[in-house]
Amino acid sequence: MNKLNKALLIPVITLLLTGTFRRDVLAQDLPPIATDRPDQTESPYITPAGYIQVETGFQMENDRMEMFGEKTKSWSALYPTVLSKYGFNERCELRLITEYAAQGIGDEREEGAQPLIIGFKSRLLDEKGLLPMVTVICHLTTPFLAGKDFKPTYYAPSFRFLLQHSVSERVSVGYNLGAEWDGETAEPTFIYTFTTAISLSDRIGCYVEAFGFAPQLGRAMHQADGGFTYLFSDNAQLDISGGIALTDNAPDYYTSIGFSFRLPVRK
């Protein structure tokens, strides 16, 4: 286990052992934690005002790509990815994403910190009848903190509109539409996601999802995934998920595990 992983695990274990996640720590009228993990569909819910929410995860992705007429194994890993969110008010949260990544093709390997991503999420419309809840996320990828192998040439924006319908008390459908830039070219990559989430019990949830990326000048790739979530309390959640390729230009499969928690900001 490297130093970065140990640094992440120590505060999490400490918080668990000291009982920080007990229900009585936070206000009783808060809903259970709502995360952007583990699916690719970003949640339309906002972190409660005055709270910090941290969503961490580890991911491994594998693929076989053709190079010089031969199939070559490629892979990438995030260990970890950390999304930190602060509830600015009832309709807006501030966001910070840090990641440490490694990737390789054949015998070649590179690793380092990914670019620092800053942004916000703002709720535009509440769900009412047939009208869905609508939220927008805007991010800006910066060259700050990035390792030499991952530093972008330019600042790179991205945005998504997040929509969700409640089918029943235990079933909801959500979908995202947006675009992102890679910091190297002016051409955007368009994004779509569609997910169905089901609450199996008060603590266990699951989802199935389809998602894809369509570059302006390239061929679109599509994937499907699914996973489970488990609530330790209203303020702490474990997740596990995995995905497969639906088109031959998408990664063959990925697996991911994550842990999320929220805390009030102490004054």
N, C-alpha and C positions, 0 to 999 in steps of 0.2 A: 504494500500500500504506500503510495507516494505521499509527500508532505502536504500537497493540496487536499487530498482526500481526508487525511487525518485532521487537517484544520477545519474541514467542513463537518466531520462527524463529532468532534469534541463538543461544540456548543449544542448540537442536537441531542446527544446523549445526556448532557448536563441538564437541559431543559426537561427531558423526559423524567430523569431521576428526581428532580426537585418538584415535580408535579405542576409545572407551569401550564400544562394543557388541561387542567381540570376545568370543568364547566363553571365553577364558581369564581374563576379568575376574571372572566369576561362578563359583560352584561348579559342577563338572562334572556333578553328579547332579541338577541342577535340570531340570525339563521345560521345553520351549519356552514362551514367553510365551503366556498365555491372556487374551484381552481381552473386554470387554463390547461392543466395536465389532466390525464395523459394523452388525450386525443389531439389531433391537429386543428380541430375547430376551437378557436378561442372563445371563452365564456363571455356572455354579455354582462355578467354581474360585476359590480364594482366593489373593491375592498372597502369595508366600512370606514367611515371618516374617523381619523385618529388612530388607525391600526396599521401595523406593518404585517405584510404577508410574504412569506418566503416559500418558493416552490423549487425544489431541487430534484435532479434526476441524473441517471446514468443511462446511456444508450449505446448500442452496438449495431452497426449496419454492415451487411455483407452483400457483395455482388460479384458476378463474373462478367468481365468485359472482354471484347475481342480486340487484340492488339497484334498487328502484323500477321493476321490470319490465324492466330491461336487464342484460346480462351485463357484469360489471366484473372486471378482472384484480386479483387480490390475490397477495401474495408475502410470504415471510419468509426470513430468513437467519440463520445462526449463524456468526460469524467472529471468534474460534473458540469452540468448546466444549472445556473442559478438565476431565477427570476425573482427580483425583490420589488414589492409593490407597497405604496403608501397611499392610504385613503385620504385624499386632499379635502374632499367634501362629499356630499351624498351622490354626486353625479360625475365625479372625476377622480381618477387615481393616477399617480406618477409611477413610472416603471423604469427599472434598470436591469439589463441582462448581461451577465458575465458567463463565459464558457471557457473550458479548457478542452482542447480537441487533439486528436491524433488521427492520421490517415495514412494509407499505404496502398501501393500497387505493386504486386509481385514482391520483390525483395526491398523495394524502396519504401522509406518511412519518414514522416515528418510530424512534429507535434509542437504545440505551443498555445498561448492564450489567443482566443478569438477576439475580434474587435468589440469594443464596448458599445452597447446599444442602449440608447435612452429614448423615452417616449411617454405617452399618456394614453389612457382609455377614458372615454367620455360617453355616458348614456344619453342618447338623443330622444328616444321614445319609450314609454312603458307599454307593456303588453295590454291590449284592450280589445276584447272580442276576437275578431278575425285578424286584427292588426298585431304583428309580432313586436316583441321587445327589440329595439334597434340601438346598437352601440357602435362606436367607431374607435379603432386603435390606430395610432400613428407612431412610427418609430423612425429613428435616425441612427444608422450604423456609422460609427466614427473610427478613425485609425488609432484611437487611444488604447493603450495596454496591449495591442495586438502583437503577437510574435511575428518575426520577419517573414515566415512562410504564409501568414494569414492576413497581413496588413493590406487593406484596400487602397487603391490609387485615389479614389474620390470618396467623399461622404455619400452615403447611399440611403435614400428614404424608402419607406414602405408604408402601406396602409391597408386596412381591412374594414369592411362593414360586417358587423356581427348581428345575426338575426336569430330569434328563438321563438317557437310556438310551444305552449303547454298543451299536450294532447289530453292528459289526465293528471291526477295528483302524483303519479309515479312514472309517467312517460312524457318525454319532451323531444322535439326535433330542433336541431340547430344547423345553421349554415353560414358560411363566410364567403365573401367575394372581395377580392382586392388585387393588389399588384405590389411588386417589389423590384428593386434595382440592386445589382451586384457590386457596385462601386468601381466597375471597370469599363462598362459600356453604357450608352444612353438608352439601350433597348430594355423595356420592362419585361418581367415575367409575371403573367397573370395567374391568380390563385383561386381555387374553389375548394370548399369542403362541404360535406353533408354528413351529419351524424344523428343517430337515434340513441338516446340515453334512457335507461330504465333503472329505477330504484327497486332492487330485489327485496330489500328490507330497510329498516331505519339506518343501518350501518353499511350495507353492501350495495354497490351500484355496478352497472356494466354498460358497455356501449359497443356499437358497430358503426363503421364509418367508411366512406369513400372520399378520396381527395386527390388533387392533381395540380400540376404546374405546367403552364403553357407559355414558353418564351415567344416573344414577338417574331423572331426569325428562326425558330427551331421547332422541333416536333414535341408535342405535349406528352407528358408521362403521367400515368395514373396508378394509384395504389389503394389498397384497402387495409383496414386494421380494426382491432378490437381490444378490449381490456376490461379490467375490474378495478374498483376503488373500495377501500375499507376505511371507515371513520373510527379512529381511536376515541375521539370525542368531537364536540362541535368545532374544535379548533385545530385538529391534527388529522391528516389523511395519508394513507399509504396507497400507492397505485402500481399496477403492473400491466404491461401492454405489449403488443407485437403486431407487425404488419407484413404484408406480402405485395409483390408486384402484380399489376394488372396488365401492364404493357412491357415489352421486352427491353425497353430503354430505362426502366425504373429499377432501383435496387431490388435484389432478389427478396430480401427480408430484413427486418430489424426487430430488436427486442429492447425493452426499456423498463426500468423500475425507478420509482420516485417517492419522495416524502415531502409533504407540505404542512406548514403551520402558520398561525397568525397570533400576534401579540399586541396588546395595547401599548401605545407610546407613553412612557412614564414622564410626568411633568416634574 
